[in-house]
């Protein structure tokens, strides 16, 4: 009987050890599973970062950065940042006639009359993005006849001036009605770029361009800028 008792004791102990081993194995498998999951997640995140850096570098190369220039990746990041700023600006809501309207929608409202076929022929406006070249030649009588709201156009210019103006940046903003630019002499609106030096344009680099499809054309909104503070 004593012998049977010992054997039962040994069996119980072996069984307990075996169960402990199984529990330990399960815990280890769980820990290994968690570790593998984190490793896979890290690899995916690392791959996404590499792709993003590659895209930014590609933008910089397309810009035509010289072999001896430094900071091509930084230039690429700057272009992405400018594009983001421009999209944010066009989607900004402003108050016009007591109502909220996005900047891009207000531009479209004011451009609408210039798609009139008779007016297009009268001022020879083949591309809506060249409106700035034709706008100074349109007299008051023509404005009234084609129901062009000059007061609202002037209001848009003031809205753009107040929202664009920033003493810590130099920029050139182009939309169909003309240019806003800010250099060391301050901010100004102009129908053309005659008052802007080629050196200033070169310093600011290339434009980022947002195209807004409208009717049968694409309205171009352009921006180039740099921080000076």
C-alpha positions in Angstrom: 0.0 0.0 0.0 2.8 2.4 0.9 4.4 1.6 -2.5 1.2 2.5 -4.3 0.9 5.7 -2.3 4.4 6.7 -3.5 3.7 5.9 -7.0 0.5 8.0 -6.9 2.5 10.8 -5.4 5.1 10.6 -8.2 2.3 10.6 -10.8 0.7 13.6 -9.3 4.0 15.5 -9.2 4.8 14.5 -12.8 1.3 15.6 -13.9 1.7 19.0 -12.0 5.1 19.5 -13.6 3.7 18.7 -17.0 0.8 21.2 -16.6 3.2 23.8 -15.4 5.4 23.3 -18.5 2.3 23.6 -20.7 1.3 26.9 -19.0 4.9 28.2 -19.3 4.9 27.2 -23.0 1.6 29.0 -23.6 2.9 32.2 -21.9 6.1 32.0 -24.0 4.1 31.5 -27.2 1.9 34.5 -26.3 5.0 36.7 -25.7 6.5 35.5 -28.9 3.3 36.3 -30.8 3.2 39.8 -29.3 6.9 40.4 -30.2 6.3 39.3 -33.8 3.3 41.5 -34.1 5.3 44.6 -33.0 8.1 43.7 -35.3 5.8 43.4 -38.3 4.2 46.8 -37.4 7.6 48.4 -37.0 8.7 47.1 -40.5 5.5 48.5 -42.1 5.9 51.9 -40.4 9.6 52.0 -41.4 8.6 51.1 -45.0 6.0 53.9 -45.2 8.6 56.4 -43.9 11.1 55.3 -46.6 8.4 55.7 -49.3 7.5 59.2 -48.1 11.1 60.3 -48.0 11.6 58.8 -51.5 8.6 60.8 -52.8 9.9 64.0 -51.3 13.4 63.5 -52.7 11.8 62.8 -56.1 10.0 66.1 -56.0 13.2 67.8 -55.2 15.0 66.1 -58.2 12.2 67.1 -60.6 12.6 70.7 -59.4 16.0 70.6 -61.0 18.3 71.1 -58.0 21.9 71.5 -59.0 24.6 69.0 -58.2 26.4 71.3 -55.9 23.3 72.5 -54.0 22.5 71.2 -50.5 19.1 70.5 -49.1 17.1 69.1 -52.0 15.1 66.9 -49.6 14.3 70.1 -47.5 13.2 71.8 -50.7 10.9 68.9 -51.5 9.4 69.1 -48.0 8.9 72.9 -48.5 6.9 72.4 -51.7 4.7 69.8 -49.9 4.2 72.3 -47.1 3.4 75.2 -49.5 0.8 73.0 -51.3 -0.8 72.1 -48.0 -0.9 75.8 -47.1 -2.4 76.8 -50.4 -5.2 74.1 -50.2 -5.9 75.3 -46.6 -6.1 78.9 -47.8 -8.5 78.2 -50.7 -10.8 76.3 -48.3 -10.7 79.0 -45.7 -14.2 80.6 -45.0 -14.5 84.4 -45.3 -17.5 86.7 -44.9 -18.9 88.2 -48.1 -22.2 90.2 -47.9 -22.8 88.8 -44.4 -22.4 85.2 -45.5 -19.6 82.6 -45.0 -18.1 81.4 -48.3 -14.8 79.6 -49.1 -12.1 81.6 -50.8 -12.1 79.3 -53.8 -15.9 79.5 -54.2 -15.7 83.3 -54.1 -13.1 83.3 -56.9 -15.4 81.0 -59.0 -18.4 83.4 -58.4 -16.4 86.4 -59.6 -14.9 84.5 -62.6 -18.3 83.3 -63.9 -19.2 86.4 -66.0 -15.9 86.1 -67.9 -17.1 82.8 -69.4 -19.7 84.7 -71.4 -19.0 83.9 -75.1 -19.7 87.5 -76.3 -17.3 88.9 -73.7 -14.7 86.3 -74.4 -14.7 87.4 -78.1 -14.8 91.1 -77.2 -11.7 91.0 -75.0 -10.1 88.0 -76.8 -9.8 85.9 -73.6 -8.7 82.5 -74.8 -7.6 81.2 -71.3 -9.3 82.3 -68.1 -5.9 82.3 -66.4 -4.8 85.2 -68.6 -7.7 87.4 -67.3 -5.2 89.6 -65.4 -3.8 90.7 -68.8 -7.3 91.7 -70.1 -8.9 93.0 -66.9 -7.3 96.5 -67.0 -8.6 97.0 -70.5 -12.3 96.4 -69.6 -14.1 99.7 -69.2 -17.0 100.6 -66.9 -19.6 100.3 -69.6 -18.6 96.7 -70.4 -18.5 95.8 -66.7 -22.1 97.0 -66.3 -23.4 95.4 -69.5 -22.0 92.0 -68.6 -23.1 92.4 -64.9 -19.5 92.2 -63.5 -19.5 93.2 -59.9 -16.3 95.4 -59.6 -17.1 96.2 -56.0 -17.1 92.5 -55.1 -13.9 92.0 -57.1 -12.2 94.8 -55.1 -13.6 93.2 -51.9 -12.0 89.8 -52.9 -8.7 91.6 -53.4 -8.9 93.0 -49.9 -9.9 89.6 -48.4 -6.9 88.0 -50.1 -4.6 90.8 -48.9 -5.7 90.5 -45.3 -5.4 86.7 -45.3 -2.2 86.4 -47.2 -0.2 89.2 -45.6 2.4 87.9 -43.2 5.5 89.9 -42.2 7.4 86.7 -41.6 7.2 85.5 -45.2 7.9 86.6 -48.7 5.6 85.2 -51.4 4.0 85.5 -54.8 0.3 84.4 -55.1 -1.2 84.2 -58.6 -4.9 83.8 -59.4 -6.8 84.8 -62.6 -7.3 88.4 -61.6 -3.6 89.1 -60.9 -0.8 88.8 -58.4 -0.2 89.4 -54.8 3.4 89.6 -53.8 5.4 90.5 -50.7 9.1 91.4 -50.7 11.3 93.6 -48.6 9.3 96.6 -49.7 6.0 95.3 -48.4 2.9 93.7 -49.9 1.2 94.7 -53.1 -1.5 93.6 -55.6 -0.7 93.9 -59.4 -2.2 92.7 -62.6 1.3 91.8 -63.9 4.7 90.9 -62.4 6.4 94.0 -63.9 7.2 95.2 -60.4 8.9 92.0 -59.3 12.6 91.4 -60.0 13.7 88.2 -61.6 16.1 87.7 -58.7 13.2 87.7 -56.2 11.3 85.2 -58.3 14.4 83.0 -58.4 14.9 83.1 -54.6 11.4 81.9 -54.0 11.8 78.9 -56.3 9.0 77.2 -58.2 5.3 77.7 -57.9 3.1 75.0 -56.4 -0.1 74.9 -58.5 -3.7 74.0 -57.6 -6.0 73.5 -60.6 -9.8 73.9 -60.1 -11.8 72.4 -63.0 -14.5 74.8 -64.0 -16.7 74.6 -67.1 -14.3 73.7 -69.9 -11.1 75.1 -68.4 -8.9 74.6 -65.3 -8.5 77.6 -63.1 -4.9 77.8 -61.8 -4.0 79.1 -58.4 -0.3 79.4 -57.8 1.9 80.1 -54.8 5.6 80.4 -54.1 7.0 81.6 -50.7 9.7 81.5 -48.1 10.1 82.3 -44.4 12.2 85.3 -43.5 11.8 85.5 -39.7 
